[in-house]
Amino acid sequence: MTSSRATLIFAVVVAAIGYFVDLYDIVIFGVVRVASLTELGIAGDDITTWGVRLFNLQMAGMLIGGFAWGAIGDVFGRRVALIATISVYSAANIANAYIGSVEQYAVLRFLAGFGLAGELGAGVTLVAELLPKNLRGYGTTVISFLGLVGAVTASRIGGHFDWRTAYLAGGLLGVVVLIGRVIGLRESEIFSEHKGQSGQGNVLLLLHPPARLARFLAVVAIGVPIWYVSALFVTLAPELGAALELSAPLRVADVLLYQAIGLAIGSALSGLISEWMQSRKRILYLCFAALVALTLVLMKAGTPAAYCEIMFVVGLAQGYWTAFITLATEQFGTNIRATVSTSVPNLVRAMTIPITLALTALKTDWGLIPTTLALGALVYGLAFVALASLPETYGKDLNYIEP
């Protein structure tokens, strides 16, 4: 490695703070959803309807942005992508603090999602290429852990400050990250070595041959359980708590705090255990099995306190996100690595769109709880099959290109 130790540490830190901002923004909407929509004149069932709509717009922005920033990262560099993504996000969130209508809210949620889309993938790609392979997993563990601390922070700020202040805080933190990247972030030597070669940033390489497409779709399927849980058991916690007939109403901020703490701890543990096991796949299998069991246990919660405590343990199991994003980055060559690493997390997040739409369409006839469990069976089943189809990537040399 030609990079100095200071360069490596700085790259990990600025990538990690970017992911902190990423998860802060996604989570803050769930926390302030009711308060912000109420102030904007939305009431009754329309709060749920508009909440799902705004959440899906943000996820759609992430889906589109994932491919856009990934291609930019593979063609122009990981550093360029990281600077551009945080710029768009910061502008959108600062503007979000001053909106006066739900239509403006919708536009800015989409733009914020689009801007955030490159944060995790481009950051993990840069760190994975800069660090020696025996330290790669530790670098992504730091990124994932600090990102999930952003979720905890959002639960606290959203629960104690005005929603406009919460959005403004996220936007201003983004500006701080932007300044740091412009001043001190350096490009990956692996990218520089392969820059200009055929196929860089070519999304179509993901579609052919069929085996590569199958590998890409399998990677996506592995991450979906994490966001299935977050979309239904956290964002829609008030509705789910009512359906479970809990002894008191559930507050998103409370559920989120327990889940986010579990996620932060779980993300660190999954990364460290993965390195100890010298395997990405083993820790993923363990977490899948835990999530299936915990989903069933959660349906038996009788009080808000029990629900929150179970969600803490669920968060621990969801922490496999660290091993997951590392595995995704290690599965593909340098010429499309940023495209994959950036698009996969956002495709995973975007899967909440069909999940929530299916929930909305089926819950009237099936009931909220049976629909939630049926969707979980589908999501978990696909994840198990997908993981079985992929090769182990621990210790893989990343200095190669996809033909």
C-alpha positions as CSV (number, residue, x, y, z in Angstrom):
1,M,0.0,0.0,0.0
2,T,1.3,3.4,-1.0
3,S,-1.2,5.3,1.2
4,S,0.1,6.7,4.5
5,R,-1.5,5.6,7.7
6,A,-3.0,9.0,8.2
7,T,-4.6,8.9,4.7
8,L,-6.2,5.5,5.5
9,I,-7.5,6.6,8.8
10,F,-9.0,9.8,7.3
11,A,-10.7,7.9,4.5
12,V,-12.3,5.5,7.0
13,V,-13.4,8.4,9.2
14,V,-15.0,10.6,6.5
15,A,-16.7,7.5,5.0
16,A,-18.0,6.6,8.4
17,I,-19.4,10.1,9.1
18,G,-21.0,10.1,5.7
19,Y,-22.8,6.9,6.6
20,F,-23.7,8.5,10.0
21,V,-25.5,11.2,8.1
22,D,-27.1,8.7,5.7
23,L,-28.8,6.7,8.5
24,Y,-29.5,9.8,10.5
25,D,-31.6,11.1,7.6
26,I,-33.5,7.9,6.9
27,V,-34.3,7.5,10.6
28,I,-35.2,11.1,11.3
29,F,-38.1,11.0,8.9
30,G,-39.6,8.0,10.7
31,V,-39.3,9.8,14.0
32,V,-40.7,13.2,12.9
33,R,-43.2,11.8,10.4
34,V,-46.4,12.4,12.5
35,A,-45.3,15.8,13.9
36,S,-44.1,17.2,10.6
37,L,-47.2,16.0,8.6
38,T,-49.5,17.3,11.3
39,E,-48.0,20.7,11.2
40,L,-48.3,20.7,7.4
41,G,-52.1,20.1,7.7
42,I,-52.3,16.3,7.2
43,A,-54.6,14.4,9.6
44,G,-56.2,11.1,10.3
45,D,-55.4,8.1,8.1
46,D,-53.8,10.5,5.6
47,I,-50.8,10.7,8.0
48,T,-50.1,7.0,7.3
49,T,-50.8,7.3,3.6
50,W,-48.6,10.4,3.1
51,G,-46.0,8.8,5.4
52,V,-45.7,5.7,3.3
53,R,-45.7,7.9,0.1
54,L,-42.8,10.2,1.4
55,F,-40.8,7.2,2.6
56,N,-41.2,5.5,-0.7
57,L,-40.2,8.7,-2.6
58,Q,-37.0,8.8,-0.5
59,M,-36.3,5.1,-1.2
60,A,-37.0,5.7,-5.0
61,G,-34.4,8.6,-4.9
62,M,-31.9,6.2,-3.3
63,L,-32.6,3.6,-5.9
64,I,-32.0,5.9,-8.8
65,G,-29.1,7.6,-7.1
66,G,-27.5,4.3,-6.3
67,F,-26.9,3.5,-10.0
68,A,-26.1,7.1,-10.8
69,W,-23.5,7.6,-8.1
70,G,-22.1,4.1,-8.6
71,A,-21.4,4.8,-12.3
72,I,-19.9,8.2,-11.4
73,G,-17.6,6.5,-8.8
74,D,-16.5,3.9,-11.4
75,V,-15.9,6.4,-14.2
76,F,-14.6,9.5,-12.4
77,G,-13.5,8.1,-9.1
78,R,-14.7,7.3,-5.6
79,R,-13.6,10.7,-4.2
80,V,-15.6,12.6,-6.8
81,A,-18.7,10.5,-6.1
82,L,-18.4,11.1,-2.3
83,I,-18.0,14.8,-2.7
84,A,-21.0,15.1,-5.0
85,T,-23.4,12.9,-3.0
86,I,-22.9,14.8,0.2
87,S,-23.4,18.1,-1.6
88,V,-26.8,17.2,-2.9
89,Y,-27.9,15.7,0.4
90,S,-26.9,18.8,2.4
91,A,-28.7,21.2,0.1
92,A,-31.9,19.1,0.2
93,N,-32.0,18.7,4.0
94,I,-31.3,22.3,4.7
95,A,-34.1,23.3,2.3
96,N,-36.3,20.6,4.0
97,A,-36.2,22.6,7.2
98,Y,-38.1,25.5,5.6
99,I,-40.8,23.8,3.6
100,G,-44.4,25.0,3.7
101,S,-46.4,22.2,2.0
102,V,-46.4,18.4,1.8
103,E,-45.7,18.7,-2.0
104,Q,-42.4,20.4,-1.2
105,Y,-41.7,17.8,1.4
106,A,-42.1,15.1,-1.3
107,V,-39.7,16.7,-3.7
108,L,-37.0,17.2,-1.0
109,R,-37.4,13.7,0.4
110,F,-36.7,12.4,-3.1
111,L,-33.7,14.7,-3.6
112,A,-32.3,13.8,-0.1
113,G,-32.6,10.1,-0.9
114,F,-30.9,10.7,-4.3
115,G,-28.0,12.5,-2.6
116,L,-27.6,10.0,0.1
117,A,-27.5,7.1,-2.3
118,G,-23.8,7.2,-2.9
119,E,-22.6,7.6,0.7
120,L,-22.3,4.0,1.9
121,G,-21.4,2.3,-1.4
122,A,-18.7,4.8,-2.5
123,G,-17.3,5.0,1.0
124,V,-17.1,1.2,1.5
125,T,-15.6,0.8,-2.0
126,L,-12.9,3.4,-1.3
127,V,-12.0,2.0,2.1
128,A,-12.0,-1.6,0.8
129,E,-9.6,-0.7,-2.0
130,L,-7.3,1.4,0.3
131,L,-7.0,-1.0,3.2
132,P,-5.0,-4.3,3.1
133,K,-7.2,-7.3,2.8
134,N,-6.5,-8.4,6.4
135,L,-7.9,-5.0,7.7
136,R,-10.7,-4.6,5.1
137,G,-13.4,-6.0,7.4
138,Y,-12.4,-3.8,10.3
139,G,-12.6,-0.7,8.1
140,T,-16.2,-1.5,7.0
141,T,-17.0,-2.3,10.7
142,V,-16.1,1.2,11.7
143,I,-18.2,2.7,8.9
144,S,-21.2,0.5,9.7
145,F,-20.9,1.1,13.5
146,L,-20.7,4.9,13.2
147,G,-23.5,5.0,10.7
148,L,-25.7,3.2,13.1
149,V,-24.8,5.6,15.8
150,G,-26.4,8.1,13.5
151,A,-29.6,6.2,13.8
152,V,-29.4,6.4,17.6
153,T,-28.7,10.1,17.3
154,A,-31.7,10.7,15.1
155,S,-34.0,8.9,17.6
156,R,-32.8,11.3,20.3
157,I,-32.8,14.5,18.3
158,G,-36.1,13.7,16.6
159,G,-37.7,13.0,20.0
160,H,-36.5,16.1,21.8
161,F,-36.2,18.9,19.1
162,D,-38.6,20.4,16.6
163,W,-38.7,18.5,13.3
164,R,-37.3,21.5,11.3
165,T,-34.3,21.7,13.6
166,A,-33.7,18.0,13.2
167,Y,-33.5,18.3,9.4
168,L,-31.4,21.5,9.6
169,A,-28.9,19.7,11.9
170,G,-28.5,16.8,9.4
171,G,-27.9,19.3,6.5
172,L,-25.3,21.3,8.4
173,L,-23.5,18.1,9.4
174,G,-23.4,17.2,5.8
175,V,-21.7,20.5,5.0
176,V,-19.0,19.7,7.6
177,V,-18.4,16.3,5.9
178,L,-18.2,18.0,2.5
179,I,-15.5,20.4,3.6
180,G,-13.5,17.5,5.1
181,R,-13.7,15.5,1.9
182,V,-12.7,18.4,-0.4
183,I,-9.7,19.2,1.8
184,G,-8.3,15.8,2.7
185,L,-9.8,12.8,0.9
186,R,-7.5,11.0,-1.5
187,E,-8.4,8.6,-4.4
188,S,-8.0,4.8,-4.3
189,E,-4.8,3.5,-5.9
190,I,-6.6,0.5,-7.3
191,F,-9.1,2.7,-9.1
192,S,-6.3,5.0,-10.4
193,E,-4.5,1.9,-11.8
194,H,-7.5,0.7,-13.7
195,K,-8.9,4.1,-14.7
196,G,-9.9,4.4,-18.3
197,Q,-10.2,0.7,-18.9
198,S,-13.2,-0.7,-20.9
199,G,-16.4,-1.2,-19.0
200,Q,-15.9,1.2,-16.1
201,G,-19.3,2.1,-14.6
202,N,-21.2,0.1,-17.3
203,V,-24.4,-0.9,-15.5
204,L,-25.1,-3.3,-18.4
205,L,-22.3,-5.5,-17.2
206,L,-24.5,-6.5,-14.3
207,L,-27.0,-8.0,-16.7
208,H,-24.7,-10.3,-18.6
209,P,-23.7,-13.0,-18.4
210,P,-26.7,-14.5,-16.6
211,A,-24.4,-15.9,-13.8
212,R,-23.3,-12.3,-13.0
213,L,-26.8,-11.0,-12.9
214,A,-27.8,-13.9,-10.6
215,R,-24.9,-13.1,-8.3
216,F,-26.0,-9.4,-8.2
217,L,-29.7,-10.2,-7.4
218,A,-28.6,-12.7,-4.8
219,V,-26.5,-10.1,-3.0
220,V,-29.6,-7.7,-3.0
221,A,-31.9,-10.5,-1.6
222,I,-29.5,-11.0,1.3
223,G,-29.9,-7.5,2.6
224,V,-33.7,-7.2,2.2
225,P,-34.6,-8.7,5.7
226,I,-32.9,-5.7,7.4
227,W,-35.1,-3.2,5.7
228,Y,-38.2,-5.4,5.9
229,V,-37.9,-5.2,9.7
230,S,-37.1,-1.4,9.7
231,A,-40.0,-0.5,7.4
232,L,-42.7,-2.5,9.2
233,F,-41.6,-3.0,12.8
234,V,-40.2,0.5,13.3
235,T,-41.6,3.0,10.9
236,L,-45.1,1.6,11.2
237,A,-44.7,0.6,14.9
238,P,-47.8,2.7,16.0
239,E,-50.1,0.9,13.6
240,L,-48.5,-2.5,14.4
241,G,-48.7,-1.9,18.1
242,A,-52.5,-1.2,17.8
243,A,-53.0,-4.4,15.8
244,L,-51.1,-6.4,18.5
245,E,-53.4,-4.8,21.1
246,L,-50.5,-3.7,23.2
247,S,-51.3,-2.2,26.6
248,A,-50.3,1.3,25.5
249,P,-49.5,3.1,22.2
250,L,-46.1,2.6,20.6
251,R,-43.9,5.6,19.8
252,V,-41.5,5.4,16.8
253,A,-38.8,7.3,18.7
254,D,-38.9,4.7,21.6
255,V,-38.8,1.7,19.3
256,L,-36.2,3.2,17.1
257,L,-33.9,3.9,20.1
258,Y,-33.9,0.3,21.2
259,Q,-33.5,-1.0,17.6
260,A,-30.7,1.5,16.8
261,I,-28.7,0.7,19.9
262,G,-29.0,-3.0,19.0
263,L,-28.0,-2.3,15.4
264,A,-24.9,-0.3,16.4
265,I,-23.7,-3.0,18.7
266,G,-24.7,-5.8,16.3
267,S,-22.9,-4.1,13.4
268,A,-19.7,-4.0,15.3
269,L,-20.1,-7.6,16.5
270,S,-20.9,-8.9,13.1
271,G,-17.9,-7.3,11.5
272,L,-15.5,-8.5,14.3
273,I,-17.0,-12.0,14.5
274,S,-16.8,-12.3,10.7
275,E,-13.1,-11.5,10.9
276,W,-12.7,-14.0,13.7
277,M,-14.5,-16.7,11.8
278,Q,-12.7,-15.7,8.6
279,S,-16.1,-16.0,6.9
280,R,-18.8,-13.6,5.7
281,K,-21.4,-16.3,5.1
282,R,-21.4,-18.0,8.5
283,I,-22.3,-14.9,10.4
284,L,-25.1,-14.1,7.9
285,Y,-26.7,-17.6,8.3
286,L,-26.7,-17.1,12.1
287,C,-28.3,-13.7,11.9
288,F,-31.0,-14.9,9.4
289,A,-32.0,-17.7,11.8
290,A,-32.2,-15.2,14.7
291,L,-34.4,-12.8,12.8
292,V,-36.9,-15.5,11.8
293,A,-37.2,-16.5,15.5
294,L,-37.4,-13.0,16.8
295,T,-40.1,-11.9,14.3
296,L,-42.3,-14.6,15.8
297,V,-41.5,-13.6,19.3
298,L,-42.2,-10.0,18.6
299,M,-45.8,-10.9,17.6
300,K,-46.3,-12.1,21.2
301,A,-45.2,-8.8,22.8
302,G,-47.9,-7.6,25.2
303,T,-46.6,-4.2,26.2
304,P,-44.6,-1.4,24.6
305,A,-41.7,-2.2,26.9
306,A,-41.6,-5.8,25.8
307,Y,-41.9,-4.8,22.2
308,C,-38.9,-2.3,22.5
309,E,-36.8,-4.9,24.4
310,I,-37.3,-7.5,21.7
311,M,-36.5,-4.9,19.1
312,F,-33.2,-4.3,20.8
313,V,-32.3,-8.0,20.2
314,V,-33.7,-7.7,16.6
315,G,-31.3,-4.9,16.1
316,L,-28.4,-7.0,17.2
317,A,-29.4,-9.6,14.5
318,Q,-29.9,-6.9,11.9
319,G,-26.3,-5.9,12.5
320,Y,-25.2,-8.4,9.9
321,W,-25.4,-5.3,7.6
322,T,-21.6,-4.9,8.2
323,A,-20.7,-8.3,6.9
324,F,-23.3,-7.9,4.1
325,I,-21.9,-4.7,2.6
326,T,-18.4,-6.2,2.8
327,L,-19.5,-9.3,1.0
328,A,-21.3,-7.2,-1.7
329,T,-18.1,-5.1,-2.3
330,E,-15.9,-8.2,-2.5
331,Q,-18.1,-10.0,-5.0
332,F,-17.3,-7.8,-8.1
333,G,-14.4,-6.4,-10.0
334,T,-12.9,-2.9,-9.9
335,N,-14.5,-1.6,-13.0
336,I,-18.0,-2.0,-11.6
337,R,-17.3,-2.3,-7.9
338,A,-18.6,1.1,-6.9
339,T,-21.7,0.6,-9.1
340,V,-22.4,-2.6,-7.2
341,S,-21.5,-1.3,-3.7
342,T,-23.6,1.8,-4.2
343,S,-26.6,0.3,-6.0
344,V,-27.0,-2.8,-3.8
345,P,-27.7,-1.0,-0.5
346,N,-30.1,1.3,-2.2
347,L,-31.9,-1.5,-4.1
348,V,-32.2,-3.2,-0.7
349,R,-33.7,-0.1,0.8
350,A,-36.0,0.3,-2.2
351,M,-37.4,-3.1,-1.7
352,T,-39.4,-1.5,1.1
353,I,-41.5,0.0,-1.7
354,P,-43.0,-3.2,-2.9
355,I,-43.1,-4.5,0.7
356,T,-45.1,-1.5,2.0
357,L,-47.3,-1.5,-1.1
358,A,-48.0,-5.2,-0.7
359,L,-48.8,-4.6,3.0
360,T,-51.2,-1.8,2.1
361,A,-52.9,-3.9,-0.6
362,L,-53.3,-7.1,1.5
363,K,-53.9,-5.9,5.0
364,T,-57.5,-5.1,4.6
365,D,-58.4,-8.7,3.6
366,W,-55.7,-10.6,5.5
367,G,-55.2,-8.3,8.5
368,L,-52.0,-6.4,9.4
369,I,-50.3,-9.2,11.5
370,P,-50.9,-12.1,9.0
371,T,-49.8,-9.9,6.1
372,T,-46.6,-8.9,8.0
373,L,-45.8,-12.5,8.7
374,A,-46.5,-13.7,5.1
375,L,-44.2,-11.0,3.8
376,G,-41.5,-12.0,6.3
377,A,-41.7,-15.6,5.2
378,L,-41.1,-14.6,1.6
379,V,-38.2,-12.2,2.4
380,Y,-36.4,-14.6,4.8
381,G,-36.8,-17.5,2.5
382,L,-35.3,-15.7,-0.5
383,A,-32.4,-14.5,1.6
384,F,-31.5,-18.0,2.7
385,V,-31.5,-19.3,-0.8
386,A,-29.6,-16.3,-2.1
387,L,-26.8,-16.7,0.5
388,A,-26.4,-20.4,-0.3
389,S,-25.8,-19.5,-4.0
390,L,-22.9,-17.2,-3.4
391,P,-19.2,-18.0,-2.9
392,E,-17.3,-17.0,0.3
393,T,-15.3,-13.8,-0.2
394,Y,-13.2,-13.5,3.0
395,G,-9.6,-12.5,2.1
396,K,-10.3,-12.1,-1.6
397,D,-7.9,-10.1,-3.7
398,L,-9.9,-7.1,-5.1
399,N,-7.3,-6.0,-7.7
400,Y,-9.1,-7.4,-10.8
401,I,-11.8,-6.3,-13.3
402,E,-15.0,-8.0,-14.6
403,P,-14.7,-9.1,-18.2
